[in-house]
Amino acid sequence: VVQDIRPENLNDLSATVALYRPGPISAKMPEDYANRKHGRAEVEYGALTTDDEEADWIHSVLDSTYGMCVFQEEAMLLGRVVAGFDDIQRSTLRKAIGKKKKDLMDKCYDWWMEGSGREFFEGEQMISPKFSQDSAQRLWDFIKGAAQYSFNASHSAAYAVLAYWTAYLKANFPVEY
């Protein structure tokens, strides 16, 4: 997986750690990530929306992981962008995903579909445009599927730093290691 992805920075290494688990591997997510990262496959959002403005908003969240929902935090950000989720709603979504709680996922789904048809602002700045019900449903299905595999970004980053230093020490101080 690491050789295929060829991490160039901590973000890539963190994504590699998150993707190198049985669920993502069985879903071929590391291959998709590597292919998109290296330009062998296009990053596109046509499966999620047919609207260019909606695609731009989705891209603003998923750009760093090449259109894939690798981390739980990306689902939380999509909640804000698509449905105007506030801090409490995003935290509830995080808990629903992390603990695999169906009752909380159902509650978040209701908030998601209700909020997707409205615009949300923080002060003068728009944080969420209106999303079509079709796009909102596709995005929810995308998040629900990703929830089976997504990983907490801070945990992944910590593991990535540990992996980096372990590899460095092994390569540069083999006797001591």
Backbone as ProteinMPNN parsed JSONL, in Angstrom:
{"seq_chain_A": "VVQDIRPENLNDLSATVALYRPGPISAKMPEDYANRKHGRAEVEYGALTTDDEEADWIHSVLDSTYGMCVFQEEAMLLGRVVAGFDDIQRSTLRKAIGKKKKDLMDKCYDWWMEGSGREFFEGEQMISPKFSQDSAQRLWDFIKGAAQYSFNASHSAAYAVLAYWTAYLKANFPVEY", "coords_chain_A": {"N_chain_A": [[0.83, -1.188, 0.0], [1.884, 1.275, 0.86], [3.968, 1.598, -0.982], [2.528, 1.888, -3.323], [0.935, 4.176, -2.862], [2.9, 6.042, -2.228], [3.698, 8.098, -0.13], [4.159, 11.597, 0.335], [4.127, 13.502, 2.234], [3.094, 14.328, 5.622], [0.295, 14.289, 5.614], [-0.35, 12.553, 3.484], [0.834, 10.228, 4.495], [-0.663, 9.879, 6.807], [-3.208, 9.402, 5.694], [-2.572, 7.02, 4.417], [-2.129, 5.334, 6.611], [-4.742, 5.309, 7.657], [-6.064, 4.056, 5.568], [-4.891, 1.587, 5.448], [-6.186, -0.796, 6.563], [-8.334, -3.578, 7.293], [-11.096, -3.184, 6.324], [-11.078, -0.837, 4.494], [-9.136, -1.855, 2.708], [-10.39, -4.146, 1.656], [-12.383, -2.864, 0.28], [-10.987, -1.742, -1.725], [-9.978, 0.81, -1.41], [-7.334, 1.889, -0.874], [-6.072, 1.501, -3.378], [-7.711, 3.058, -5.072], [-7.261, 5.586, -3.934], [-4.47, 5.886, -4.394], [-4.411, 5.752, -7.218], [-5.89, 8.045, -7.901], [-4.35, 10.016, -6.668], [-1.959, 9.896, -8.12], [-2.775, 10.574, -10.647], [-3.777, 8.6, -12.293], [-6.388, 8.01, -12.242], [-9.384, 9.872, -12.437], [-10.411, 12.513, -10.267], [-13.593, 12.97, -9.432], [-16.94, 14.139, -8.984], [-19.358, 13.291, -9.906], [-20.915, 11.084, -9.228], [-22.002, 11.898, -6.915], [-23.275, 14.34, -7.225], [-24.964, 16.342, -9.709], [-24.738, 18.943, -10.062], [-22.749, 21.768, -10.647], [-22.019, 23.789, -8.786], [-22.608, 22.583, -6.322], [-20.787, 20.485, -6.52], [-18.376, 21.915, -6.331], [-18.488, 22.766, -3.65], [-18.424, 20.279, -2.353], [-15.95, 19.403, -3.217], [-14.358, 21.217, -1.813], [-14.22, 20.071, 0.663], [-13.349, 17.407, 0.289], [-11.039, 17.478, -1.213], [-8.337, 17.16, -0.295], [-8.122, 14.454, 0.139], [-8.493, 13.352, -2.285], [-11.163, 13.163, -3.236], [-12.249, 11.185, -1.682], [-13.785, 9.863, 1.254], [-12.004, 9.567, 3.773], [-11.472, 10.09, 6.435], [-13.21, 10.489, 9.579], [-13.68, 13.115, 10.233], [-14.023, 14.385, 7.795], [-16.566, 13.583, 7.048], [-17.949, 14.934, 9.014], [-17.411, 17.59, 8.279], [-18.651, 17.603, 5.785], [-21.238, 17.393, 6.704], [-21.589, 19.942, 7.74], [-21.264, 21.52, 5.426], [-23.182, 20.515, 3.607], [-25.598, 20.361, 5.042], [-25.618, 22.318, 6.966], [-24.79, 21.654, 9.572], [-24.405, 22.202, 13.034], [-22.032, 22.572, 15.788], [-22.802, 20.667, 17.741], [-24.406, 18.887, 16.28], [-22.509, 17.966, 14.429], [-20.739, 16.691, 16.173], [-22.414, 14.694, 17.131], [-22.772, 13.245, 14.781], [-20.13, 12.37, 14.426], [-19.872, 10.704, 16.676], [-21.85, 8.822, 16.065], [-20.763, 7.648, 13.777], [-18.218, 6.77, 14.692], [-18.851, 5.029, 16.82], [-20.573, 3.345, 15.626], [-23.412, 3.643, 15.824], [-26.615, 3.073, 15.156], [-29.073, 4.35, 15.832], [-28.289, 6.985, 16.335], [-27.231, 7.599, 13.836], [-29.559, 7.561, 12.313], [-30.897, 9.767, 13.415], [-29.129, 11.788, 12.67], [-29.402, 11.569, 9.921], [-32.011, 12.542, 9.544], [-31.625, 15.242, 10.309], [-29.793, 15.907, 8.338], [-31.188, 15.64, 5.86], [-33.207, 17.501, 6.272], [-31.77, 19.903, 6.623], [-30.399, 20.161, 4.229], [-31.793, 21.44, 2.193], [-31.646, 24.131, 2.677], [-30.01, 27.344, 2.978], [-27.092, 28.234, 4.819], [-25.513, 30.541, 6.987], [-22.632, 32.074, 8.461], [-22.371, 34.831, 10.078], [-21.785, 37.068, 7.563], [-20.853, 35.261, 5.766], [-21.445, 32.535, 3.644], [-21.878, 29.232, 4.641], [-23.048, 26.971, 3.847], [-24.678, 26.027, 0.991], [-27.895, 25.68, -0.69], [-28.661, 22.335, -1.194], [-29.683, 19.938, -3.581], [-32.34, 17.573, -3.035], [-31.839, 15.087, -4.14], [-29.022, 15.1, -4.469], [-28.314, 15.418, -1.781], [-29.243, 13.011, -0.712], [-27.624, 11.175, -2.113], [-25.111, 11.954, -1.165], [-25.443, 11.409, 1.548], [-25.688, 8.615, 1.445], [-23.136, 8.044, 0.521], [-21.586, 8.932, 2.707], [-22.587, 7.255, 4.671], [-21.74, 4.785, 3.717], [-18.964, 5.229, 3.803], [-18.669, 5.495, 6.508], [-18.372, 2.972, 7.489], [-15.706, 2.505, 7.184], [-14.161, 4.781, 7.683], [-11.715, 6.685, 9.526], [-10.481, 8.126, 12.552], [-8.988, 11.241, 12.224], [-7.015, 12.455, 13.881], [-6.007, 10.296, 15.331], [-4.98, 8.777, 13.252], [-3.01, 10.533, 12.296], [-1.274, 10.609, 14.5], [-0.399, 7.928, 14.532], [0.837, 7.94, 12.056], [3.013, 9.709, 12.429], [4.444, 8.248, 14.312], [5.008, 5.972, 12.75], [6.626, 7.159, 10.788], [8.897, 8.034, 12.293], [9.759, 5.58, 13.317], [10.451, 4.214, 10.95], [12.486, 5.916, 10.078], [14.406, 5.682, 12.159], [14.969, 2.935, 11.976], [16.063, 2.797, 9.407], [18.271, 4.513, 9.567], [19.663, 3.967, 11.904], [20.294, 1.114, 12.237], [21.586, -0.827, 13.847], [21.263, 0.033, 16.512], [18.534, 0.087, 16.51]], "CA_chain_A": [[0.0, 0.0, 0.0], [2.755, 2.448, 0.957], [4.686, 1.743, -2.246], [1.586, 2.351, -4.342], [0.535, 5.552, -2.56], [4.124, 6.862, -2.197], [3.426, 9.317, 0.639], [5.119, 12.682, 0.168], [4.031, 14.39, 3.389], [2.389, 13.709, 6.739], [-1.106, 14.056, 5.239], [-0.386, 11.306, 2.712], [1.151, 9.111, 5.389], [-1.836, 9.721, 7.672], [-4.237, 8.734, 4.879], [-2.109, 5.647, 4.206], [-2.418, 4.608, 7.854], [-6.193, 5.132, 7.742], [-6.51, 3.158, 4.506], [-4.263, 0.273, 5.594], [-6.97, -1.581, 7.504], [-9.079, -4.586, 6.51], [-12.274, -2.669, 5.62], [-10.694, -0.077, 3.309], [-8.416, -2.699, 1.756], [-11.364, -4.986, 0.944], [-13.148, -1.979, -0.611], [-10.01, -1.248, -2.708], [-9.781, 2.247, -1.212], [-5.943, 2.319, -1.087], [-5.819, 1.55, -4.821], [-8.406, 4.236, -5.603], [-6.537, 6.761, -3.44], [-3.202, 5.969, -5.129], [-4.689, 6.069, -8.627], [-6.292, 9.448, -7.987], [-3.201, 10.841, -6.262], [-0.951, 9.885, -9.178], [-3.367, 10.96, -11.915], [-4.197, 7.444, -13.107], [-7.861, 8.044, -12.218], [-9.87, 11.239, -12.251], [-11.205, 12.842, -9.092], [-14.818, 13.592, -9.908], [-18.027, 14.06, -8.015], [-20.588, 13.026, -10.653], [-21.738, 10.096, -8.535], [-22.586, 12.551, -5.742], [-24.111, 15.468, -7.633], [-24.881, 16.759, -11.111], [-24.679, 20.406, -10.017], [-21.364, 22.223, -10.546], [-21.801, 24.527, -7.536], [-22.553, 21.577, -5.259], [-19.51, 19.779, -6.675], [-17.325, 22.787, -5.786], [-18.569, 22.697, -2.192], [-17.956, 18.939, -1.971], [-14.505, 19.426, -3.475], [-13.697, 21.978, -0.753], [-14.047, 19.178, 1.811], [-12.703, 16.137, -0.048], [-9.891, 17.681, -2.101], [-7.065, 16.658, 0.24], [-8.109, 12.986, 0.065], [-8.775, 12.979, -3.673], [-12.569, 12.843, -3.424], [-12.636, 10.047, -0.854], [-14.064, 10.168, 2.664], [-11.072, 8.701, 4.491], [-11.503, 10.409, 7.861], [-14.501, 10.845, 10.159], [-13.801, 14.568, 10.218], [-14.54, 14.799, 6.488], [-18.018, 13.41, 7.126], [-18.437, 16.032, 9.84], [-17.362, 18.804, 7.452], [-19.725, 17.497, 4.796], [-22.46, 17.722, 7.433], [-21.683, 21.406, 7.807], [-21.382, 22.075, 4.073], [-24.404, 20.066, 2.935], [-26.821, 20.522, 5.825], [-25.473, 23.363, 7.961], [-24.655, 21.085, 10.91], [-23.686, 22.981, 14.04], [-21.034, 21.776, 16.514], [-23.442, 19.532, 18.417], [-24.812, 17.924, 15.248], [-21.29, 17.339, 13.897], [-20.25, 15.774, 17.195], [-23.32, 13.549, 17.129], [-22.415, 12.455, 13.593], [-18.847, 11.719, 14.739], [-20.149, 9.61, 17.616], [-22.615, 7.804, 15.335], [-19.835, 6.943, 12.895], [-17.166, 6.115, 15.466], [-19.392, 3.962, 17.672], [-21.49, 2.55, 14.786], [-24.713, 3.713, 16.484], [-27.657, 3.246, 14.143], [-30.073, 5.327, 16.257], [-27.721, 8.315, 16.111], [-27.147, 7.804, 12.378], [-30.915, 7.89, 11.868], [-31.153, 11.147, 13.851], [-28.307, 12.644, 11.8], [-30.02, 11.535, 8.596], [-33.139, 13.483, 9.565], [-31.043, 16.596, 10.287], [-29.126, 16.046, 7.038], [-32.171, 15.872, 4.795], [-33.904, 18.746, 6.585], [-30.886, 21.045, 6.425], [-29.809, 20.234, 2.885], [-32.575, 22.326, 1.321], [-31.55, 25.504, 3.167], [-28.696, 27.991, 3.031], [-26.65, 28.582, 6.165], [-24.503, 31.587, 7.016], [-21.987, 32.511, 9.688], [-22.222, 36.248, 9.779], [-22.073, 37.341, 6.151], [-20.277, 34.219, 4.93], [-22.217, 31.318, 3.452], [-21.155, 28.003, 4.983], [-23.77, 25.855, 3.251], [-25.716, 26.42, 0.031], [-28.971, 24.7, -0.823], [-28.343, 21.139, -1.972], [-30.887, 19.237, -4.026], [-32.639, 16.384, -2.239], [-31.157, 13.966, -4.777], [-27.601, 15.169, -4.09], [-28.231, 15.181, -0.333], [-29.402, 11.57, -0.488], [-26.41, 10.514, -2.616], [-24.025, 12.262, -0.238], [-25.68, 10.652, 2.773], [-25.337, 7.224, 1.157], [-21.672, 8.062, 0.442], [-21.077, 9.028, 4.078], [-22.988, 6.038, 5.382], [-20.803, 3.751, 3.28], [-17.627, 5.565, 4.315], [-18.678, 5.333, 7.965], [-17.91, 1.618, 7.793], [-14.267, 2.42, 7.039], [-13.424, 6.009, 8.003], [-10.866, 6.613, 10.705], [-10.291, 9.418, 13.192], [-7.796, 11.865, 11.632], [-5.954, 12.691, 14.864], [-5.378, 9.007, 15.608], [-4.209, 8.421, 12.068], [-1.827, 11.401, 12.266], [-0.347, 10.143, 15.542], [0.199, 6.688, 14.041], [1.708, 8.284, 10.932], [4.255, 10.255, 12.988], [5.151, 7.112, 14.899], [5.522, 5.16, 11.635], [7.721, 7.91, 10.169], [10.087, 7.979, 13.152], [10.205, 4.19, 13.372], [11.138, 3.934, 9.687], [13.725, 6.707, 10.076], [15.359, 5.063, 13.079], [15.353, 1.633, 11.43], [16.894, 3.015, 8.225], [19.487, 5.271, 9.857], [20.327, 3.43, 13.08], [19.835, -0.276, 12.25], [22.151, -1.599, 14.96], [20.593, 0.449, 17.722], [17.114, -0.198, 16.407]], "C_chain_A": [[0.875, 1.252, 0.0], [3.495, 2.668, -0.362], [3.782, 2.261, -3.349], [1.2, 3.818, -4.111], [1.728, 6.505, -2.622], [3.88, 8.183, -1.451], [4.548, 10.34, 0.504], [5.121, 13.636, 1.356], [3.23, 13.674, 4.478], [0.921, 13.438, 6.414], [-1.26, 12.764, 4.443], [-0.142, 10.095, 3.605], [-0.017, 8.826, 6.333], [-2.972, 9.01, 6.932], [-3.857, 7.277, 4.638], [-2.402, 4.791, 5.427], [-3.919, 4.312, 7.957], [-6.699, 4.113, 6.723], [-5.961, 1.74, 4.651], [-4.908, -0.501, 6.747], [-7.861, -2.506, 6.688], [-10.266, -4.038, 5.714], [-11.922, -1.888, 4.369], [-9.967, -0.919, 2.261], [-9.403, -3.559, 0.969], [-12.215, -4.163, -0.016], [-12.254, -1.345, -1.684], [-9.781, 0.264, -2.599], [-8.317, 2.679, -1.367], [-5.585, 2.435, -2.567], [-6.453, 2.793, -5.437], [-7.673, 5.511, -5.198], [-5.245, 6.96, -4.241], [-3.432, 6.361, -6.586], [-5.094, 7.527, -8.8], [-5.12, 10.37, -7.665], [-2.195, 10.973, -7.41], [-1.517, 10.14, -10.573], [-3.77, 9.813, -12.81], [-5.715, 7.311, -13.143], [-8.265, 9.475, -11.886], [-10.617, 11.372, -10.922], [-12.432, 13.575, -9.603], [-15.941, 13.287, -8.948], [-19.371, 13.782, -8.673], [-21.488, 11.993, -10.0], [-22.463, 10.708, -7.336], [-23.524, 13.691, -6.098], [-23.951, 15.72, -9.129], [-24.755, 18.274, -11.212], [-23.24, 20.86, -9.781], [-21.075, 22.97, -9.25], [-21.722, 23.558, -6.353], [-21.223, 20.822, -5.313], [-18.351, 20.61, -6.127], [-17.312, 22.751, -4.257], [-18.074, 21.346, -1.682], [-16.441, 18.869, -2.119], [-13.76, 20.16, -2.36], [-13.447, 21.125, 0.489], [-13.162, 17.983, 1.463], [-11.455, 16.264, -0.921], [-8.62, 17.02, -1.579], [-6.978, 15.137, 0.248], [-8.633, 12.495, -1.285], [-10.204, 12.465, -3.865], [-13.07, 11.66, -2.619], [-12.871, 10.508, 0.573], [-13.249, 9.191, 3.511], [-11.213, 8.863, 6.004], [-12.915, 10.767, 8.323], [-14.732, 12.356, 10.081], [-14.299, 15.09, 8.874], [-16.056, 14.634, 6.431], [-18.626, 14.544, 7.939], [-18.46, 17.339, 9.049], [-18.424, 18.77, 6.362], [-21.074, 17.794, 5.451], [-22.671, 19.218, 7.523], [-21.98, 21.996, 6.437], [-22.715, 21.724, 3.42], [-25.658, 20.459, 3.711], [-26.708, 21.553, 6.94], [-25.328, 22.856, 9.384], [-23.891, 22.035, 11.822], [-22.725, 22.04, 14.786], [-21.64, 20.525, 17.142], [-23.849, 18.465, 17.403], [-23.593, 17.214, 14.653], [-20.716, 16.334, 14.899], [-21.122, 14.52, 17.279], [-23.022, 12.643, 15.938], [-21.111, 11.697, 13.828], [-19.064, 10.516, 15.649], [-20.891, 8.476, 16.904], [-21.698, 6.975, 14.441], [-18.832, 6.132, 13.704], [-17.651, 4.928, 16.278], [-20.364, 3.052, 16.922], [-22.887, 2.474, 15.415], [-25.8, 4.056, 15.474], [-28.685, 4.314, 14.546], [-29.568, 6.756, 16.066], [-27.579, 8.62, 14.621], [-28.515, 8.187, 11.824], [-31.274, 9.334, 12.222], [-30.387, 12.125, 12.953], [-28.875, 12.69, 10.387], [-31.187, 12.527, 8.519], [-32.639, 14.923, 9.511], [-30.461, 16.905, 8.912], [-30.128, 16.424, 5.952], [-32.938, 17.176, 5.027], [-33.039, 19.962, 6.265], [-30.39, 21.221, 5.003], [-30.54, 21.19, 1.948], [-32.519, 23.792, 1.724], [-30.126, 26.028, 3.025], [-28.378, 28.32, 4.479], [-25.51, 29.592, 6.061], [-23.898, 31.689, 8.41], [-21.64, 33.964, 9.449], [-22.669, 36.49, 8.348], [-21.647, 36.199, 5.223], [-21.164, 32.972, 4.869], [-21.344, 30.121, 3.808], [-21.818, 26.784, 4.355], [-24.818, 26.386, 2.275], [-26.875, 25.421, 0.091], [-28.449, 23.545, -1.668], [-29.65, 20.495, -2.39], [-31.105, 18.009, -3.146], [-31.94, 15.152, -2.815], [-29.681, 13.944, -4.38], [-27.425, 14.88, -2.608], [-28.338, 13.687, -0.031], [-28.16, 10.815, -0.958], [-25.242, 10.728, -1.661], [-24.208, 11.518, 1.082], [-25.299, 9.191, 2.574], [-23.815, 7.056, 1.092], [-21.071, 8.063, 1.845], [-21.395, 7.756, 4.861], [-22.071, 4.87, 4.994], [-19.409, 3.985, 3.833], [-17.541, 5.36, 5.82], [-18.212, 3.941, 8.377], [-16.381, 1.556, 7.858], [-13.498, 3.634, 7.547], [-12.775, 5.912, 9.374], [-10.721, 8.012, 11.271], [-8.961, 10.014, 12.723], [-6.679, 12.071, 12.647], [-5.259, 11.39, 15.24], [-4.476, 8.599, 14.452], [-2.927, 9.244, 11.983], [-0.807, 10.958, 13.304], [0.356, 8.859, 15.107], [1.168, 6.967, 12.893], [3.044, 8.846, 11.424], [5.09, 9.131, 13.59], [5.761, 6.223, 13.814], [6.709, 5.846, 10.964], [8.993, 7.777, 10.999], [10.623, 6.557, 13.273], [10.978, 3.83, 12.112], [12.472, 4.674, 9.619], [14.784, 6.053, 10.956], [15.856, 3.717, 12.543], [16.314, 1.798, 10.25], [18.253, 3.634, 8.582], [20.283, 4.758, 11.061], [19.948, 1.95, 13.248], [20.373, -1.084, 13.44], [21.422, -1.268, 16.254], [19.108, 0.082, 17.705], [16.869, -1.652, 16.745]], "O_chain_A": [[0.635, 2.181, -0.771], [3.631, 3.807, -0.81], [4.235, 3.001, -4.222], [1.145, 4.605, -5.056], [1.576, 7.657, -3.028], [3.858, 9.252, -2.061], [5.729, 9.997, 0.551], [6.008, 14.481, 1.476], [2.751, 12.558, 4.279], [0.36, 12.453, 6.893], [-2.175, 11.978, 4.688], [-0.819, 9.074, 3.489], [-0.321, 7.669, 6.622], [-3.619, 8.121, 7.486], [-4.719, 6.398, 4.652], [-2.867, 3.658, 5.302], [-4.315, 3.199, 8.302], [-7.658, 3.389, 6.991], [-6.492, 0.801, 4.057], [-4.27, -0.812, 7.753], [-8.115, -2.243, 5.512], [-10.43, -4.388, 4.545], [-12.402, -2.22, 3.285], [-10.159, -0.719, 1.061], [-9.274, -3.691, -0.248], [-12.715, -4.689, -1.011], [-12.714, -0.509, -2.461], [-9.432, 0.916, -3.583], [-8.064, 3.739, -1.939], [-4.876, 3.359, -2.965], [-5.82, 3.496, -6.225], [-7.484, 6.411, -6.017], [-4.96, 8.063, -4.707], [-2.721, 7.211, -7.122], [-4.674, 8.173, -9.76], [-4.929, 11.391, -8.326], [-1.646, 12.052, -7.636], [-0.823, 9.944, -11.57], [-4.078, 10.03, -13.982], [-6.262, 6.587, -13.975], [-7.575, 10.183, -11.153], [-11.35, 10.474, -10.51], [-12.324, 14.675, -10.145], [-15.9, 12.31, -8.2], [-20.415, 14.012, -8.065], [-22.703, 12.022, -10.196], [-23.41, 10.126, -6.806], [-24.465, 13.98, -5.358], [-22.94, 15.36, -9.732], [-24.675, 18.826, -12.309], [-22.585, 20.406, -8.843], [-20.001, 22.806, -8.671], [-20.863, 23.704, -5.484], [-20.61, 20.555, -4.279], [-17.435, 20.057, -5.518], [-16.246, 22.71, -3.644], [-17.371, 21.29, -0.674], [-15.742, 18.342, -1.253], [-12.65, 19.769, -1.999], [-12.554, 21.43, 1.279], [-12.313, 17.591, 2.263], [-10.878, 15.253, -1.324], [-7.898, 16.383, -2.347], [-5.884, 14.582, 0.353], [-9.143, 11.382, -1.408], [-10.434, 11.473, -4.557], [-14.182, 11.181, -2.838], [-12.223, 11.443, 1.043], [-13.737, 8.133, 3.91], [-11.09, 7.897, 6.757], [-13.717, 11.286, 7.546], [-15.86, 12.807, 9.883], [-14.938, 16.142, 8.824], [-16.749, 15.455, 5.831], [-19.691, 15.058, 7.597], [-19.419, 18.106, 9.139], [-19.029, 19.796, 6.05], [-21.954, 18.381, 4.821], [-23.794, 19.706, 7.399], [-22.842, 22.865, 6.299], [-23.312, 22.564, 2.747], [-26.665, 20.844, 3.116], [-27.606, 21.657, 7.776], [-25.705, 23.558, 10.322], [-22.867, 22.598, 11.437], [-22.621, 20.86, 14.453], [-21.05, 19.447, 17.078], [-23.658, 17.273, 17.644], [-23.633, 16.009, 14.401], [-20.261, 15.256, 14.515], [-20.615, 13.416, 17.477], [-23.02, 11.419, 16.069], [-20.997, 10.524, 13.474], [-18.508, 9.442, 15.418], [-20.587, 7.303, 17.12], [-21.836, 5.755, 14.356], [-18.619, 4.949, 13.436], [-16.941, 3.931, 16.411], [-20.913, 2.111, 17.494], [-23.472, 1.397, 15.528], [-25.889, 5.189, 14.999], [-29.123, 5.096, 13.702], [-30.334, 7.639, 15.679], [-27.782, 9.756, 14.192], [-28.61, 9.051, 10.953], [-31.884, 10.04, 11.419], [-30.922, 13.151, 12.533], [-28.834, 13.731, 9.731], [-31.324, 13.259, 7.539], [-33.167, 15.735, 8.752], [-30.613, 18.009, 8.39], [-29.94, 17.399, 5.224], [-33.277, 17.874, 4.072], [-33.526, 20.941, 5.699], [-30.001, 22.322, 4.615], [-29.942, 21.695, 0.998], [-33.257, 24.613, 1.179], [-29.167, 25.259, 2.96], [-29.267, 28.643, 5.268], [-24.662, 29.51, 5.172], [-24.565, 31.425, 9.411], [-20.716, 34.279, 8.699], [-23.792, 36.158, 7.97], [-22.024, 36.165, 4.052], [-21.575, 32.43, 5.895], [-20.212, 30.006, 3.337], [-21.238, 25.699, 4.328], [-25.736, 27.105, 2.672], [-26.827, 24.442, 0.835], [-27.865, 23.757, -2.731], [-30.62, 20.505, -1.632], [-30.154, 17.471, -2.578], [-31.501, 14.278, -2.069], [-29.151, 12.9, -4.001], [-26.493, 14.177, -2.217], [-27.605, 13.165, 0.809], [-27.694, 9.907, -0.269], [-24.478, 9.804, -1.381], [-23.233, 11.048, 1.669], [-24.657, 8.594, 3.438], [-23.275, 6.05, 1.552], [-20.159, 7.29, 2.138], [-20.564, 7.254, 5.618], [-21.679, 4.071, 5.843], [-18.748, 3.048, 4.28], [-16.465, 5.083, 6.35], [-17.714, 3.752, 9.487], [-15.82, 0.67, 8.503], [-12.302, 3.531, 7.817], [-13.219, 5.17, 10.251], [-10.83, 8.99, 10.53], [-7.923, 9.36, 12.816], [-5.509, 11.881, 12.314], [-4.046, 11.378, 15.448], [-3.354, 8.135, 14.654], [-1.872, 8.712, 11.636], [0.392, 10.934, 13.026], [1.564, 8.717, 15.291], [2.199, 6.306, 12.773], [4.096, 8.493, 10.89], [6.305, 9.077, 13.394], [6.899, 5.773, 13.945], [7.688, 5.189, 10.612], [10.05, 7.443, 10.464], [11.837, 6.362, 13.325], [12.04, 3.212, 12.189], [13.47, 4.122, 9.156], [15.93, 5.891, 10.538], [17.042, 3.406, 12.652], [17.265, 1.029, 10.108], [19.266, 3.309, 7.962], [21.459, 5.09, 11.209], [19.36, 1.566, 14.259], [19.665, -1.939, 13.974], [21.015, -2.16, 16.999], [18.509, -0.196, 18.744], [15.725, -2.107, 16.72]]}, "name": "protein", "num_of_chains": 1, "seq": "VVQDIRPENLNDLSATVALYRPGPISAKMPEDYANRKHGRAEVEYGALTTDDEEADWIHSVLDSTYGMCVFQEEAMLLGRVVAGFDDIQRSTLRKAIGKKKKDLMDKCYDWWMEGSGREFFEGEQMISPKFSQDSAQRLWDFIKGAAQYSFNASHSAAYAVLAYWTAYLKANFPVEY"}
